[in-house]
Amino acid sequence: MLPAVFQPFLEQAPLCVMTRLTLERLFDAKRLDELFQHTAQVQYQRELLFSQLVELMLSVVLRVHPSVHAAYHKDVARLTVSDQAVYDKLQGMELGVSAALVADSAARLTPLLDALDERSPDWVPGYRTRVVDGNHLAQTQRRIKELRPTWAAALPGTVLAVYEPALDLVTRVCLTPDGHAQERTLFGDVLALVQRRDLWVADRQYCTLGLLSGIAARQGVFAIRQHGKLPFRLTGQRRYRGRTPTGRVYEQAMELDYQGQTLRVRRVTVELEQPTRDGDTAIHVVTNLPKKAADAREVAEVYRKRWTIEGRFYEVTQTLHCEPNTLGYPKAALFAFCLALVASNAVALLRAALRAAHEEEAVDEMSPYSMALEIRTAYVGMMIALPAAHWAAVAREHDTDVAGLLREVAGYVKPEKYRKVRRGPKKPPPKKSAYKNGGHVSTHKLLQKRQE
């Protein structure tokens, strides 16, 4: 039970209270500094602690402050270093530290999800589903000396994220600071994450002989869309296996040769009712899932649900400041994006707590934008009224107690207040008159003509 001083915010801005409770759990200063100490290979902590840097950057990612510079000057009284020291620390942020931050957030939140009893069933019983997809960070401003002479877009890096739908969490990331690098350059890092009875789901750019064979060699399984350049042999007859909501399903045996060994898999084909955006009328999914674990239609359905990770990327981009275009140095930009993924994991916990207190359908209809808007507008005022000392005890509570507290606060939320707005079908734009340089019209006169 929270003290009486929290009551006004419980009634007027319960999502802000839930957000702070979650962030307090995720960003415990002592734990963050220990994580940095155990992970960093070159950087060190002296006057500027890693936990202070995370707190500063988190305010930018959550859009509390518009830039790193603004966040620094807001907190300059507490920081004992110059703004240049902050930028230098961000510029040299090690990729391993950023990746460890995401993994740590998943480890911290998983027990809370279990305490809320909000872990979803695996897509295929007995296999841990892991969806992998990449994201090339958006171009940045040309503040770095080397970028000023060029008009070309400055790309700060690439992220491969591993999403576990049963937890609704991004649990791992693989990073490269090379904005030109293909996602395939990180496949070695992906293979290092494969464990026995993992089910890896991905789009066709991940369909390489090396990755497929590597997953199988580590006793994992996959359901990955076939790439057009994959060398293969079809064996046996193609058989009809029924229908799905998207089309007719067929199955045929396939053999893949890699480094002197043959991998026998199934190719599941969905002949689509409607072509894809690229004009494809059929989708081929390569899988080594045993037939007794998932038949052809179930494999097709597993691949169809792969879009959930793209939904997570879209949500991160729309509701968080995940790609500050002022962070030209790749390691700083990747650190900010990883913090945004951690924040999105926190949002997943909020949704789980809301589902524990309300009907699932009502929670699914809540708009992420409306939720984020309330948090941004009320969060600063709440932290002025209830400074950090009021929240410190949460980091020391047991997972069960924190989960119960989140469920209690979620009860104050009114889901209908945040309902998504469904827009109608788009109308074709009207034809415009020919462009005339310097031309103008009177809006008042045009509106008068409407009334005639």
C-alpha positions as CSV (number, residue, x, y, z in Angstrom):
1,M,0.0,0.0,0.0
2,L,1.5,3.4,-1.0
3,P,1.4,6.3,1.4
4,A,-1.4,8.9,1.3
5,V,0.9,11.4,-0.4
6,F,0.7,9.3,-3.6
7,Q,-3.1,9.4,-3.7
8,P,-3.6,12.4,-6.0
9,F,-1.3,10.9,-8.6
10,L,-2.9,7.5,-8.2
11,E,-6.3,9.1,-9.1
12,Q,-5.1,11.5,-11.8
13,A,-2.0,9.9,-13.4
14,P,-1.7,6.2,-12.3
15,L,0.3,5.4,-15.4
16,C,3.0,7.8,-14.2
17,V,3.1,6.0,-10.8
18,M,3.4,2.6,-12.6
19,T,6.1,3.9,-14.8
20,R,8.2,5.2,-11.9
21,L,7.8,2.0,-10.0
22,T,9.0,0.0,-13.0
23,L,11.9,2.4,-13.7
24,E,13.0,2.3,-10.1
25,R,13.1,-1.5,-10.4
26,L,15.0,-1.5,-13.6
27,F,17.4,1.3,-13.0
28,D,18.6,0.8,-9.5
29,A,21.8,2.8,-9.3
30,K,23.9,0.3,-7.4
31,R,22.9,-2.5,-9.8
32,L,23.7,-0.4,-12.9
33,D,27.1,0.6,-11.7
34,E,27.9,-3.0,-10.9
35,L,26.8,-4.1,-14.3
36,F,29.1,-1.5,-15.9
37,Q,32.0,-2.5,-13.8
38,H,31.6,-6.2,-14.7
39,T,31.0,-5.5,-18.4
40,A,33.1,-2.6,-19.5
41,Q,36.5,-3.5,-21.0
42,V,38.0,0.0,-21.5
43,Q,35.8,2.6,-19.9
44,Y,35.8,3.3,-16.2
45,Q,33.8,5.2,-13.6
46,R,35.2,8.1,-11.5
47,E,33.3,11.3,-11.2
48,L,30.6,10.4,-13.7
49,L,28.9,7.1,-12.8
50,F,27.2,4.9,-15.3
51,S,23.9,5.1,-13.4
52,Q,24.0,8.9,-13.7
53,L,24.5,8.7,-17.4
54,V,21.6,6.2,-17.8
55,E,19.3,8.5,-15.8
56,L,20.3,11.5,-18.0
57,M,19.9,9.7,-21.3
58,L,16.6,8.1,-20.1
59,S,15.1,11.5,-19.7
60,V,15.9,12.1,-23.4
61,V,14.6,8.8,-24.6
62,L,11.3,9.3,-22.6
63,R,11.1,12.8,-24.2
64,V,11.2,14.5,-20.8
65,H,14.0,16.6,-22.2
66,P,14.5,17.3,-25.9
67,S,18.2,16.7,-26.1
68,V,21.3,15.6,-24.1
69,H,22.4,19.2,-23.6
70,A,19.0,20.2,-22.2
71,A,19.0,17.2,-19.8
72,Y,22.5,18.0,-18.7
73,H,21.7,21.6,-17.8
74,K,18.6,20.6,-16.0
75,D,20.7,18.3,-13.8
76,V,23.9,20.3,-13.7
77,A,23.7,21.0,-10.0
78,R,23.9,17.2,-9.2
79,L,26.5,16.3,-11.8
80,T,30.1,17.2,-11.0
81,V,31.5,16.9,-14.5
82,S,31.4,19.2,-17.6
83,D,29.0,18.7,-20.5
84,Q,31.9,17.7,-22.6
85,A,32.7,14.8,-20.2
86,V,29.2,13.6,-20.7
87,Y,29.5,13.7,-24.5
88,D,32.9,11.9,-24.3
89,K,31.4,9.2,-22.1
90,L,28.6,8.7,-24.6
91,Q,30.9,8.8,-27.6
92,G,33.0,5.9,-26.1
93,M,30.1,3.8,-24.7
94,E,31.1,0.2,-25.3
95,L,28.7,-1.9,-27.3
96,G,28.9,-4.7,-24.8
97,V,27.6,-2.4,-22.1
98,S,24.6,-1.3,-24.2
99,A,23.8,-4.9,-25.0
100,A,24.1,-6.0,-21.4
101,L,21.7,-3.3,-20.4
102,V,19.0,-4.8,-22.5
103,A,19.7,-8.4,-21.3
104,D,19.6,-7.2,-17.7
105,S,16.2,-5.5,-18.1
106,A,14.8,-8.8,-19.4
107,A,16.3,-10.7,-16.4
108,R,14.9,-8.1,-14.0
109,L,11.4,-8.1,-15.5
110,T,10.8,-11.8,-16.1
111,P,10.2,-12.6,-12.4
112,L,7.7,-9.8,-12.2
113,L,5.8,-11.1,-15.2
114,D,5.8,-14.6,-13.6
115,A,4.5,-13.1,-10.3
116,L,1.7,-11.4,-12.3
117,D,1.0,-14.7,-14.0
118,E,1.2,-13.0,-17.4
119,R,3.6,-15.2,-19.3
120,S,1.9,-16.1,-22.6
121,P,2.0,-19.7,-24.0
122,D,4.8,-20.5,-26.5
123,W,3.8,-20.5,-30.1
124,V,4.9,-24.1,-30.3
125,P,4.5,-26.1,-27.1
126,G,7.9,-27.2,-25.7
127,Y,10.0,-24.7,-27.7
128,R,11.0,-21.2,-26.6
129,T,10.1,-18.8,-29.4
130,R,12.7,-16.2,-30.3
131,V,11.9,-13.7,-33.1
132,V,14.9,-11.9,-34.6
133,D,14.9,-8.8,-36.8
134,G,17.1,-5.9,-37.6
135,N,16.8,-2.1,-37.5
136,H,19.1,0.3,-39.2
137,L,19.2,3.5,-37.2
138,A,18.0,6.7,-38.9
139,Q,20.4,9.3,-40.2
140,T,21.8,11.8,-37.8
141,Q,22.8,15.4,-38.0
142,R,26.3,16.2,-39.4
143,R,27.8,17.6,-36.3
144,I,30.9,15.5,-36.4
145,K,33.8,17.2,-38.3
146,E,34.1,14.3,-40.8
147,L,30.5,14.5,-41.8
148,R,30.3,18.2,-42.5
149,P,31.7,18.1,-46.1
150,T,29.1,15.5,-47.3
151,W,25.5,15.6,-48.3
152,A,25.1,11.9,-47.8
153,A,23.0,10.6,-44.9
154,A,25.0,9.8,-41.8
155,L,24.0,6.3,-40.6
156,P,25.1,5.5,-37.0
157,G,24.7,1.8,-36.8
158,T,22.6,-1.4,-37.0
159,V,20.7,-3.4,-34.3
160,L,19.5,-7.0,-34.3
161,A,16.9,-7.5,-31.6
162,V,15.8,-10.8,-30.2
163,Y,12.2,-10.7,-29.1
164,E,10.5,-13.4,-27.0
165,P,6.7,-13.2,-27.5
166,A,5.9,-15.4,-24.4
167,L,7.4,-12.6,-22.3
168,D,6.7,-9.7,-24.7
169,L,10.3,-8.6,-24.0
170,V,13.3,-7.8,-26.1
171,T,15.8,-10.1,-24.4
172,R,19.0,-9.7,-26.4
173,V,20.5,-7.4,-28.9
174,C,23.5,-7.7,-31.3
175,L,25.1,-4.4,-32.3
176,T,27.4,-3.0,-35.0
177,P,28.4,0.7,-35.4
178,D,28.8,0.3,-39.1
179,G,25.6,1.8,-40.7
180,H,26.5,0.1,-44.0
181,A,26.8,-3.4,-42.5
182,Q,24.4,-6.0,-43.6
183,E,22.5,-7.9,-40.9
184,R,24.3,-11.0,-41.9
185,T,27.5,-9.7,-40.5
186,L,26.0,-10.2,-37.0
187,F,24.8,-13.8,-37.6
188,G,27.8,-15.1,-35.6
189,D,26.5,-13.2,-32.5
190,V,23.1,-14.6,-33.1
191,L,24.4,-18.1,-33.2
192,A,26.1,-17.5,-29.8
193,L,22.6,-17.0,-28.3
194,V,21.1,-20.2,-29.6
195,Q,20.1,-22.8,-27.0
196,R,18.6,-26.2,-27.1
197,R,14.9,-26.3,-28.1
198,D,14.9,-22.6,-29.2
199,L,12.5,-21.8,-32.1
200,W,14.0,-19.1,-34.2
201,V,11.6,-17.2,-36.4
202,A,12.9,-14.6,-39.0
203,D,12.4,-13.1,-42.4
204,R,14.2,-14.2,-45.6
205,Q,17.4,-12.2,-45.1
206,Y,18.2,-14.6,-42.3
207,C,17.8,-17.7,-44.5
208,T,21.5,-18.6,-45.1
209,L,23.0,-22.1,-45.0
210,G,25.4,-21.0,-42.2
211,L,22.7,-19.8,-39.9
212,L,20.3,-22.6,-40.6
213,S,23.0,-25.2,-40.1
214,G,24.3,-23.4,-37.0
215,I,20.9,-23.4,-35.3
216,A,20.4,-27.1,-36.0
217,A,23.9,-27.9,-34.8
218,R,23.0,-26.3,-31.5
219,Q,19.8,-28.4,-31.2
220,G,17.6,-25.5,-32.0
221,V,14.9,-25.3,-34.6
222,F,13.8,-22.6,-37.0
223,A,10.9,-21.3,-39.1
224,I,12.5,-18.8,-41.5
225,R,11.2,-17.6,-44.9
226,Q,13.2,-18.9,-47.8
227,H,15.6,-16.5,-49.6
228,G,15.5,-16.6,-53.4
229,K,19.3,-17.4,-53.5
230,L,19.3,-20.3,-51.1
231,P,20.7,-23.4,-52.8
232,F,18.5,-26.4,-52.1
233,R,17.0,-29.7,-53.4
234,L,13.4,-30.6,-53.3
235,T,12.7,-34.3,-52.6
236,G,9.4,-36.3,-52.7
237,Q,6.1,-34.9,-53.6
238,R,4.5,-31.6,-52.7
239,R,1.3,-32.3,-50.6
240,Y,-1.7,-30.1,-49.9
241,R,-2.1,-29.6,-46.1
242,G,-5.2,-27.4,-45.9
243,R,-6.0,-23.7,-45.6
244,T,-5.1,-20.8,-43.4
245,P,-6.7,-17.4,-43.2
246,T,-4.2,-16.2,-45.8
247,G,-4.2,-19.0,-48.3
248,R,-3.6,-22.6,-49.3
249,V,-0.8,-24.5,-47.5
250,Y,1.5,-27.1,-49.1
251,E,4.5,-29.1,-47.8
252,Q,7.5,-30.7,-49.4
253,A,10.8,-32.2,-48.2
254,M,14.0,-30.2,-48.8
255,E,17.7,-30.9,-48.5
256,L,20.4,-28.3,-47.8
257,D,24.1,-29.1,-48.2
258,Y,26.6,-27.2,-46.1
259,Q,30.3,-28.0,-45.4
260,G,29.9,-31.6,-46.5
261,Q,26.8,-32.3,-44.5
262,T,23.2,-32.5,-45.5
263,L,20.4,-30.9,-43.5
264,R,16.9,-32.3,-44.1
265,V,14.1,-29.8,-43.6
266,R,10.5,-29.1,-44.6
267,R,9.4,-26.4,-47.0
268,V,6.0,-25.0,-46.1
269,T,4.4,-23.0,-49.0
270,V,1.5,-20.7,-48.5
271,E,-0.2,-19.7,-51.8
272,L,-1.6,-16.3,-50.8
273,E,-5.2,-15.1,-51.4
274,Q,-3.8,-11.6,-51.7
275,P,-0.3,-10.7,-53.0
276,T,2.2,-9.1,-50.5
277,R,3.3,-5.5,-50.8
278,D,6.2,-6.8,-52.9
279,G,3.9,-8.6,-55.3
280,D,4.7,-12.1,-54.0
281,T,1.9,-14.6,-54.5
282,A,3.5,-17.4,-52.5
283,I,5.6,-17.6,-49.3
284,H,8.0,-20.5,-48.6
285,V,9.0,-21.1,-45.0
286,V,11.9,-23.4,-44.3
287,T,11.7,-25.3,-41.0
288,N,13.2,-28.3,-39.2
289,L,10.4,-28.4,-36.6
290,P,9.3,-32.0,-36.1
291,K,5.9,-32.8,-37.7
292,K,4.6,-34.0,-34.4
293,A,5.4,-30.6,-32.8
294,A,3.9,-28.5,-35.6
295,D,2.1,-29.4,-38.8
296,A,2.4,-27.3,-42.0
297,R,-0.5,-25.0,-41.1
298,E,0.9,-24.3,-37.6
299,V,4.3,-23.5,-39.2
300,A,2.7,-21.1,-41.5
301,E,0.9,-19.5,-38.6
302,V,4.2,-19.2,-36.6
303,Y,5.8,-17.3,-39.4
304,R,2.7,-15.1,-39.9
305,K,3.0,-13.9,-36.3
306,R,6.6,-12.8,-36.9
307,W,5.3,-9.2,-37.6
308,T,5.0,-8.7,-33.8
309,I,8.7,-7.7,-33.5
310,E,8.1,-5.1,-36.3
311,G,5.2,-3.8,-34.2
312,R,7.6,-3.4,-31.3
313,F,10.1,-1.4,-33.4
314,Y,7.2,0.8,-34.7
315,E,6.0,1.4,-31.2
316,V,9.5,2.3,-30.0
317,T,9.9,4.7,-32.9
318,Q,6.5,6.4,-32.5
319,T,6.3,6.8,-28.7
320,L,10.0,7.2,-27.6
321,H,12.9,9.4,-28.7
322,C,14.8,6.2,-29.6
323,E,17.0,7.8,-32.4
324,P,18.1,11.3,-31.3
325,N,19.5,12.8,-34.5
326,T,22.0,14.9,-32.5
327,L,23.9,11.8,-31.5
328,G,26.2,11.4,-34.5
329,Y,28.7,9.1,-32.8
330,P,27.6,5.5,-33.5
331,K,28.2,4.1,-30.0
332,A,26.2,7.0,-28.4
333,A,23.3,6.4,-30.9
334,L,23.3,2.7,-30.3
335,F,23.3,3.3,-26.5
336,A,20.2,5.5,-26.8
337,F,18.4,2.9,-28.9
338,C,19.2,0.2,-26.4
339,L,17.8,2.4,-23.6
340,A,14.6,2.8,-25.7
341,L,14.3,-1.0,-25.9
342,V,14.7,-1.2,-22.2
343,A,11.9,1.4,-21.8
344,S,9.7,-0.6,-24.2
345,N,10.3,-3.6,-22.0
346,A,9.1,-1.5,-19.1
347,V,6.0,-0.7,-21.1
348,A,5.4,-4.4,-21.6
349,L,5.5,-4.9,-17.9
350,L,2.9,-2.1,-17.5
351,R,0.7,-3.8,-20.0
352,A,1.0,-7.1,-18.1
353,A,0.0,-5.4,-14.9
354,L,-3.0,-3.7,-16.6
355,R,-4.1,-7.1,-18.0
356,A,-3.9,-8.5,-14.5
357,A,-6.3,-5.8,-13.3
358,H,-8.6,-5.4,-16.3
359,E,-10.0,-7.3,-19.2
360,E,-7.4,-8.2,-21.8
361,E,-9.5,-6.8,-24.7
362,A,-9.8,-3.4,-23.0
363,V,-6.0,-3.3,-22.5
364,D,-5.3,-4.3,-26.1
365,E,-7.4,-1.3,-27.2
366,M,-5.3,1.2,-25.2
367,S,-3.3,3.5,-27.4
368,P,0.5,3.5,-26.8
369,Y,0.6,7.1,-27.9
370,S,-2.1,8.2,-25.4
371,M,-0.3,6.4,-22.6
372,A,3.0,7.9,-23.5
373,L,1.5,11.4,-23.7
374,E,0.1,11.2,-20.2
375,I,3.4,10.0,-18.9
376,R,5.4,12.8,-20.6
377,T,3.0,15.5,-19.4
378,A,2.6,14.5,-15.8
379,Y,5.9,12.8,-15.0
380,V,8.0,15.8,-14.3
381,G,5.4,17.4,-12.0
382,M,5.1,14.1,-10.1
383,M,8.8,13.8,-9.5
384,I,8.9,17.4,-8.2
385,A,6.1,16.5,-5.7
386,L,7.4,13.1,-5.0
387,P,11.3,13.2,-5.3
388,A,13.5,10.1,-5.6
389,A,13.5,9.4,-1.8
390,H,9.9,8.4,-1.9
391,W,10.6,5.6,-4.4
392,A,13.9,4.2,-3.2
393,A,12.3,1.4,-1.2
394,V,10.8,-0.2,-4.3
395,A,14.2,-1.4,-5.6
396,R,14.6,-3.4,-2.4
397,E,11.2,-5.1,-2.4
398,H,10.6,-8.7,-3.3
399,D,9.4,-9.4,-6.9
400,T,6.0,-10.7,-5.5
401,D,5.5,-7.5,-3.5
402,V,6.4,-5.2,-6.5
403,A,4.0,-7.2,-8.8
404,G,1.2,-6.8,-6.2
405,L,1.9,-3.1,-6.0
406,L,1.8,-2.7,-9.8
407,R,-1.5,-4.7,-9.9
408,E,-2.9,-2.4,-7.2
409,V,-2.0,0.8,-9.0
410,A,-3.2,-0.6,-12.3
411,G,-6.6,-0.8,-10.8
412,Y,-6.8,3.0,-10.8
413,V,-6.3,3.1,-14.6
414,K,-9.5,3.6,-16.7
415,P,-8.7,1.8,-20.0
416,E,-11.5,3.6,-21.9
417,K,-9.6,6.9,-21.3
418,Y,-6.8,5.7,-23.6
419,R,-8.8,3.9,-26.2
420,K,-7.3,3.9,-29.7
421,V,-9.0,6.1,-32.3
422,R,-10.0,4.1,-35.4
423,R,-9.9,6.3,-38.5
424,G,-11.9,5.6,-41.5
425,P,-10.6,4.7,-45.0
426,K,-8.3,7.3,-46.6
427,K,-9.9,9.5,-49.3
428,P,-7.9,10.1,-52.5
429,P,-6.4,13.5,-52.5
430,P,-8.1,16.1,-54.7
431,K,-6.4,17.3,-57.8
432,K,-4.5,20.6,-57.3
433,S,-4.2,23.5,-59.7
434,A,-0.8,24.1,-61.4
435,Y,1.9,25.4,-59.1
436,K,2.5,29.1,-59.4
437,N,5.6,30.6,-57.7
438,G,4.5,33.2,-55.1
439,G,0.8,32.5,-55.6
440,H,-1.6,32.7,-52.7
441,V,-5.3,32.4,-51.8
442,S,-7.5,33.9,-49.1
443,T,-8.8,31.1,-46.9
444,H,-11.7,33.3,-45.8
445,K,-12.9,33.8,-49.4
446,L,-12.7,30.0,-50.1
447,L,-14.8,29.3,-47.0
448,Q,-17.4,31.8,-48.1
449,K,-17.7,30.0,-51.4
450,R,-18.4,26.7,-49.6
451,Q,-21.4,28.3,-48.0
452,E,-22.8,29.7,-51.3
